[in-house]
Amino acid sequence: MGREATGGRICLFVPSLVIGGAERVTANLAGGLAERGLQVDLVVVTSRVAAVIEDIHPAVRLIDLDAGRALFCLPRLVHYLRRERPVALLSALEHTNIMALLAARLAGVDTRVVVSVHTTLSRDTEDSRQLRARIFPRLVRWFYPWASSVVAVSEAAREDLLATTGLKPSSVRVIFNPVVTPQIHRKAAEPVPHPWFAAGQPPVILGIGRMVSAKNFPLLIRAFARLRRRHMARLVILGDGELRGAMQELARELEITDEVLLPGFSDNPYAYLSRAALFVLSSSYEGLPTVLIEALALGVPVVSTSCPSGPAEILQGGRFGELVEVGDEQGLAEAMLRSLQRPRGAENSVLAWQPYQLDRVVRQYLELLLPRAGR
């Protein structure tokens, strides 16, 4: 692609620092790389989002392209690459991945470009009403061969990517997300400013995520309504999104508004998570649900739909938490009931979350980003 990249700077590229799975793990990875003494830039398309990740490692340089949307960031990203000439660029999510590959080609630099896939591409394509999402498989087929490496965050996401795009199997590697970091436990110890989490209160079932169709929170609310007929409990769902109003209306229809709380985003979900009696993932599909791993790392019992992709891998087929079929309202309610009635034992789930420790994942990414530097 032209002249050889100079210096030792590594660039991580995401749409924004909105509080979301891919953005959070990218910020974690940036911090892990900086801890090793590397020069790290965290480049975002825009910082103009409502709820942002604030605890970025102090050694990470944050660069805002201030482009509004990924489609409009191309000239500024090209300029950044020519000016800084990073040795490697790691991007996350399909639209930014394509912009990263195109920018590196136009910039004429020898920056290694590694793209990462954080979702089930075929389901994203099917569920979206936007034309751009429906042409992503074709764009991926055209542009991803330009990448030095392609990373999928789970085995199932890799298989779906290969089936959807026809990429060569040898071109796609699985590296799990860097989810488990020291800050999780520090933040988990902070107080929760809500009386439902005080000692002696009924057990709280927790859901976390953007309120979009993929997360299928209506399934969780309906299953909780079934559960409430047999067991005292409360439901809290942290997050925000286009379906929040519809979920509030559903809780009213089911006459459970006094037991359901939708407080929006929290800048510290770990404090809520560590005090929950049960964490539930109700998604129709995922890439790799990081919050499920975080719950296991904090010792919280979990119930999850066996959706593509990630939960069955993380929970090792049900060894470390109950799995139910996608969309099974009654099955989810029964699994939640069993989990609440089961004594909270001391079963060690370290085998489930150990592969997602930050230091282990950083080493694997360095093999792709800086192959000549060794491990």
C-alpha positions as CSV (number, residue, x, y, z in Angstrom):
1,M,0.0,0.0,0.0
2,G,2.9,2.4,-0.4
3,R,5.5,3.5,2.1
4,E,6.2,1.5,5.2
5,A,4.6,2.6,8.4
6,T,6.9,4.1,10.9
7,G,6.9,4.3,14.7
8,G,5.1,2.0,17.1
9,R,1.7,3.5,17.3
10,I,-1.4,1.3,17.3
11,C,-4.8,2.6,16.3
12,L,-8.1,1.2,17.5
13,F,-11.1,2.5,15.5
14,V,-14.8,2.4,16.6
15,P,-17.9,4.5,15.7
16,S,-18.1,6.1,19.1
17,L,-17.7,5.5,22.8
18,V,-21.4,4.8,23.4
19,I,-21.9,2.3,26.2
20,G,-22.1,-0.9,24.2
21,G,-20.5,-4.3,24.0
22,A,-18.1,-3.7,21.0
23,E,-17.2,-0.2,22.2
24,R,-16.5,-1.4,25.8
25,V,-14.2,-4.3,24.8
26,T,-12.3,-2.0,22.4
27,A,-11.7,0.4,25.2
28,N,-10.6,-2.5,27.4
29,L,-8.2,-3.7,24.7
30,A,-6.8,-0.1,24.2
31,G,-6.1,0.0,28.0
32,G,-4.5,-3.4,27.9
33,L,-2.2,-2.4,25.1
34,A,-1.3,0.8,26.8
35,E,-0.4,-1.1,30.0
36,R,2.3,-2.8,28.0
37,G,4.0,0.5,27.1
38,L,2.6,0.8,23.6
39,Q,1.5,4.0,22.0
40,V,-2.3,3.6,21.5
41,D,-4.8,5.9,19.8
42,L,-8.5,5.3,20.3
43,V,-10.1,6.9,17.2
44,V,-13.8,7.5,17.1
45,V,-16.1,8.6,14.2
46,T,-17.9,10.9,16.7
47,S,-17.9,11.6,20.4
48,R,-21.4,13.2,20.2
49,V,-23.4,10.5,21.9
50,A,-25.5,10.6,25.0
51,A,-24.0,7.9,27.2
52,V,-20.3,7.4,26.8
53,I,-17.6,5.2,28.3
54,E,-15.6,7.5,30.5
55,D,-13.0,5.3,32.2
56,I,-10.5,5.2,29.3
57,H,-6.9,4.4,30.3
58,P,-5.0,7.7,30.8
59,A,-2.2,6.6,28.5
60,V,-4.6,6.1,25.6
61,R,-4.9,9.1,23.2
62,L,-8.5,9.7,22.2
63,I,-9.0,11.2,18.7
64,D,-12.4,12.3,17.6
65,L,-12.9,12.6,13.8
66,D,-16.1,14.5,14.5
67,A,-17.7,13.1,11.3
68,G,-21.2,12.4,12.5
69,R,-21.5,9.1,10.7
70,A,-18.9,6.5,9.5
71,L,-19.8,7.1,5.9
72,F,-18.5,10.7,6.2
73,C,-15.3,10.0,8.2
74,L,-13.3,8.7,5.3
75,P,-11.3,11.9,4.4
76,R,-10.4,12.5,8.0
77,L,-9.4,8.9,8.6
78,V,-7.2,9.0,5.5
79,H,-5.6,12.2,6.8
80,Y,-5.0,10.6,10.3
81,L,-3.3,7.6,8.8
82,R,-1.0,9.7,6.6
83,R,-0.1,12.0,9.5
84,E,0.4,9.4,12.3
85,R,1.3,6.3,10.2
86,P,0.3,3.7,12.8
87,V,1.9,0.3,12.4
88,A,-1.5,-1.4,13.0
89,L,-5.1,-0.5,12.9
90,L,-7.8,-2.6,14.6
91,S,-11.4,-1.7,13.8
92,A,-14.7,-3.1,15.1
93,L,-18.2,-3.4,13.5
94,E,-18.9,-3.8,9.9
95,H,-19.4,-0.2,8.7
96,T,-16.2,1.1,10.5
97,N,-14.3,-2.0,9.3
98,I,-15.1,-1.1,5.7
99,M,-14.1,2.5,6.2
100,A,-10.8,1.4,7.8
101,L,-9.9,-0.9,4.9
102,L,-10.8,1.8,2.3
103,A,-9.0,4.5,4.2
104,A,-5.8,2.5,4.5
105,R,-5.9,1.8,0.8
106,L,-6.4,5.4,-0.1
107,A,-3.8,6.7,2.4
108,G,-1.1,4.6,0.7
109,V,0.4,3.4,4.0
110,D,1.6,0.0,5.1
111,T,-0.4,-0.1,8.2
112,R,-1.6,-3.6,9.1
113,V,-5.4,-3.5,9.2
114,V,-7.2,-6.1,11.3
115,V,-11.0,-6.1,11.3
116,S,-13.2,-7.6,14.0
117,V,-16.7,-9.0,13.7
118,H,-18.8,-8.7,16.9
119,T,-22.2,-9.9,15.8
120,T,-24.0,-12.5,13.8
121,L,-23.9,-10.9,10.3
122,S,-26.7,-12.9,8.8
123,R,-29.2,-12.0,11.5
124,D,-28.2,-8.3,11.4
125,T,-28.9,-8.4,7.7
126,E,-32.2,-10.1,8.0
127,D,-33.5,-7.9,10.9
128,S,-32.5,-4.5,9.5
129,R,-34.8,-2.4,7.4
130,Q,-31.9,-0.3,6.2
131,L,-30.6,-0.9,2.7
132,R,-27.0,-0.4,3.8
133,A,-27.3,-3.3,6.3
134,R,-28.7,-5.6,3.5
135,I,-25.7,-5.0,1.3
136,F,-23.1,-5.5,4.0
137,P,-22.5,-9.2,3.1
138,R,-21.5,-8.1,-0.4
139,L,-19.4,-5.3,0.9
140,V,-17.7,-7.7,3.3
141,R,-17.0,-10.1,0.5
142,W,-15.3,-7.3,-1.5
143,F,-13.4,-5.5,1.2
144,Y,-12.4,-8.0,3.9
145,P,-9.8,-9.7,1.7
146,W,-7.9,-6.4,1.9
147,A,-7.4,-7.0,5.7
148,S,-4.2,-8.4,7.2
149,S,-6.4,-10.5,9.4
150,V,-10.1,-10.9,10.2
151,V,-11.2,-11.7,13.8
152,A,-14.5,-13.1,14.9
153,V,-15.3,-12.9,18.6
154,S,-16.9,-16.4,18.8
155,E,-16.8,-19.7,16.9
156,A,-20.5,-19.3,16.0
157,A,-19.9,-15.8,14.7
158,R,-17.0,-17.1,12.6
159,E,-19.1,-19.8,11.1
160,D,-21.9,-17.4,10.3
161,L,-19.5,-14.9,8.7
162,L,-18.0,-17.6,6.5
163,A,-21.4,-18.9,5.4
164,T,-22.8,-15.4,4.8
165,T,-19.9,-14.0,2.8
166,G,-17.9,-16.9,1.3
167,L,-14.6,-15.8,2.9
168,K,-11.8,-18.4,3.0
169,P,-11.9,-20.2,6.4
170,S,-8.1,-19.7,6.7
171,S,-8.7,-15.9,6.7
172,V,-10.8,-15.7,9.8
173,R,-9.5,-16.3,13.3
174,V,-11.4,-16.4,16.6
175,I,-10.2,-14.2,19.5
176,F,-12.6,-13.8,22.4
177,N,-13.4,-10.4,23.7
178,P,-11.3,-8.9,26.5
179,V,-14.1,-8.7,29.0
180,V,-12.7,-9.5,32.5
181,T,-10.5,-6.7,33.7
182,P,-9.5,-5.6,37.2
183,Q,-11.8,-2.6,37.0
184,I,-14.9,-4.9,37.0
185,H,-14.3,-6.0,40.6
186,R,-13.4,-2.4,41.7
187,K,-16.6,-1.0,40.2
188,A,-18.7,-4.0,41.5
189,A,-17.9,-2.9,45.1
190,E,-19.3,0.6,44.6
191,P,-22.8,1.2,46.1
192,V,-26.0,1.1,44.2
193,P,-28.3,4.1,44.8
194,H,-31.6,2.2,44.7
195,P,-33.5,0.7,47.6
196,W,-34.3,-2.5,45.7
197,F,-30.7,-3.6,46.1
198,A,-30.6,-3.1,49.9
199,A,-30.3,-6.1,52.2
200,G,-33.6,-7.9,53.0
201,Q,-35.3,-6.8,49.7
202,P,-36.9,-9.3,47.3
203,P,-34.4,-10.8,44.8
204,V,-33.7,-8.7,41.7
205,I,-33.5,-10.2,38.3
206,L,-31.2,-8.1,36.0
207,G,-31.1,-7.5,32.2
208,I,-28.6,-5.2,30.6
209,G,-28.3,-4.0,27.0
210,R,-29.5,-1.6,24.3
211,M,-33.3,-1.7,24.0
212,V,-33.4,-2.9,20.4
213,S,-35.1,-5.9,18.8
214,A,-32.1,-8.2,18.9
215,K,-32.1,-8.1,22.7
216,N,-35.7,-9.3,22.9
217,F,-36.4,-7.7,26.3
218,P,-40.2,-8.1,25.7
219,L,-39.5,-11.8,26.1
220,L,-37.8,-11.2,29.5
221,I,-40.7,-9.0,30.7
222,R,-43.3,-11.6,29.7
223,A,-41.4,-14.4,31.3
224,F,-41.0,-12.3,34.4
225,A,-44.7,-11.7,34.6
226,R,-45.2,-15.5,34.5
227,L,-42.5,-15.9,37.3
228,R,-44.2,-13.3,39.5
229,R,-47.3,-15.6,39.8
230,R,-45.2,-18.1,41.6
231,H,-42.2,-16.3,43.2
232,M,-41.6,-12.8,44.7
233,A,-39.0,-11.0,42.7
234,R,-38.3,-7.7,40.9
235,L,-36.9,-7.0,37.4
236,V,-34.4,-4.2,36.5
237,I,-33.3,-3.7,32.9
238,L,-30.4,-1.3,32.4
239,G,-30.1,0.4,29.1
240,D,-31.9,2.6,26.6
241,G,-33.0,2.6,23.0
242,E,-35.8,2.9,20.5
243,L,-38.0,0.2,22.2
244,R,-37.9,1.6,25.8
245,G,-41.3,3.2,25.6
246,A,-42.8,0.0,24.2
247,M,-41.4,-2.0,27.0
248,Q,-42.8,0.4,29.6
249,E,-46.2,0.0,27.9
250,L,-45.8,-3.8,28.0
251,A,-45.2,-3.7,31.7
252,R,-48.3,-1.7,32.2
253,E,-50.4,-4.1,30.1
254,L,-49.1,-7.0,32.2
255,E,-49.8,-5.1,35.4
256,I,-46.3,-5.4,36.8
257,T,-45.1,-1.8,36.7
258,D,-44.5,-1.9,40.5
259,E,-42.0,-4.7,40.1
260,V,-40.2,-3.5,36.9
261,L,-37.6,-0.8,36.7
262,L,-36.2,0.7,33.5
263,P,-33.7,3.3,34.8
264,G,-31.8,3.8,31.5
265,F,-28.1,3.6,31.1
266,S,-25.8,3.3,34.1
267,D,-22.1,4.4,34.1
268,N,-21.5,1.5,36.5
269,P,-23.6,-1.6,35.7
270,Y,-21.2,-3.8,37.6
271,A,-22.5,-2.5,41.0
272,Y,-26.0,-3.5,40.0
273,L,-24.8,-6.8,38.5
274,S,-22.8,-7.9,41.5
275,R,-25.9,-7.5,43.7
276,A,-28.4,-9.1,41.4
277,A,-29.9,-12.5,42.4
278,L,-29.9,-13.5,38.7
279,F,-28.8,-12.2,35.4
280,V,-30.9,-13.0,32.3
281,L,-29.9,-12.7,28.7
282,S,-33.1,-12.9,26.5
283,S,-31.5,-12.1,23.1
284,S,-32.6,-13.4,19.7
285,Y,-29.0,-13.2,18.5
286,E,-25.7,-11.9,19.7
287,G,-22.0,-11.8,18.6
288,L,-20.5,-12.5,21.9
289,P,-22.6,-11.3,24.9
290,T,-19.9,-9.7,27.1
291,V,-22.3,-9.0,30.0
292,L,-22.9,-12.8,30.3
293,I,-19.2,-13.2,30.9
294,E,-19.1,-10.3,33.3
295,A,-21.9,-11.9,35.4
296,L,-19.9,-15.2,35.6
297,A,-16.8,-13.3,36.6
298,L,-18.7,-11.7,39.4
299,G,-20.2,-15.0,40.6
300,V,-23.8,-14.1,39.6
301,P,-26.1,-17.0,38.5
302,V,-27.2,-16.7,34.9
303,V,-30.0,-17.8,32.5
304,S,-29.7,-17.2,28.8
305,T,-31.4,-18.0,25.5
306,S,-29.3,-20.4,23.4
307,C,-29.1,-17.8,20.7
308,P,-26.5,-17.4,18.0
309,S,-23.9,-16.7,18.8
310,G,-21.9,-17.0,22.1
311,P,-24.1,-18.1,25.0
312,A,-23.8,-21.9,24.4
313,E,-20.0,-21.4,24.0
314,I,-19.7,-19.3,27.1
315,L,-21.9,-21.5,29.3
316,Q,-20.3,-24.6,27.9
317,G,-23.6,-26.1,26.8
318,G,-25.4,-25.3,30.2
319,R,-22.5,-26.3,32.5
320,F,-22.3,-22.8,34.0
321,G,-25.9,-21.5,33.6
322,E,-29.3,-22.5,32.2
323,L,-29.9,-22.3,28.5
324,V,-33.4,-22.1,27.0
325,E,-34.6,-21.9,23.4
326,V,-34.9,-18.5,21.7
327,G,-38.4,-17.0,22.2
328,D,-39.5,-19.7,24.7
329,E,-41.4,-17.5,27.2
330,Q,-42.5,-20.4,29.5
331,G,-39.1,-22.1,29.4
332,L,-37.4,-18.8,30.3
333,A,-39.8,-18.3,33.2
334,E,-39.2,-21.8,34.5
335,A,-35.4,-21.5,34.2
336,M,-35.5,-18.3,36.1
337,L,-37.6,-19.9,38.8
338,R,-35.3,-22.9,39.2
339,S,-32.3,-20.5,39.4
340,L,-33.9,-18.4,42.1
341,Q,-34.9,-21.4,44.2
342,R,-31.5,-23.1,43.8
343,P,-29.1,-22.3,46.7
344,R,-26.4,-20.0,45.6
345,G,-23.5,-22.3,45.7
346,A,-19.8,-21.7,45.5
347,E,-19.3,-23.4,42.1
348,N,-16.2,-22.0,40.5
349,S,-17.0,-20.7,37.1
350,V,-13.4,-19.6,36.4
351,L,-13.2,-22.1,33.5
352,A,-16.1,-20.2,31.8
353,W,-14.6,-16.7,32.1
354,Q,-10.9,-17.3,32.1
355,P,-10.5,-17.2,28.3
356,Y,-11.9,-13.7,28.3
357,Q,-9.3,-12.2,30.7
358,L,-7.8,-9.0,29.3
359,D,-4.1,-10.0,29.5
360,R,-4.7,-13.3,27.6
361,V,-6.7,-11.5,24.8
362,V,-4.1,-8.7,24.5
363,R,-1.4,-11.3,23.8
364,Q,-3.4,-12.9,21.0
365,Y,-4.2,-9.5,19.4
366,L,-0.5,-8.6,19.5
367,E,0.3,-11.7,17.4
368,L,-1.8,-10.1,14.7
369,L,-1.1,-6.4,15.2
370,L,2.7,-6.7,15.7
371,P,3.7,-10.1,14.3
372,R,7.3,-9.3,13.8
373,A,7.7,-8.1,17.4
374,G,6.8,-11.6,18.7
375,R,4.6,-12.1,21.8
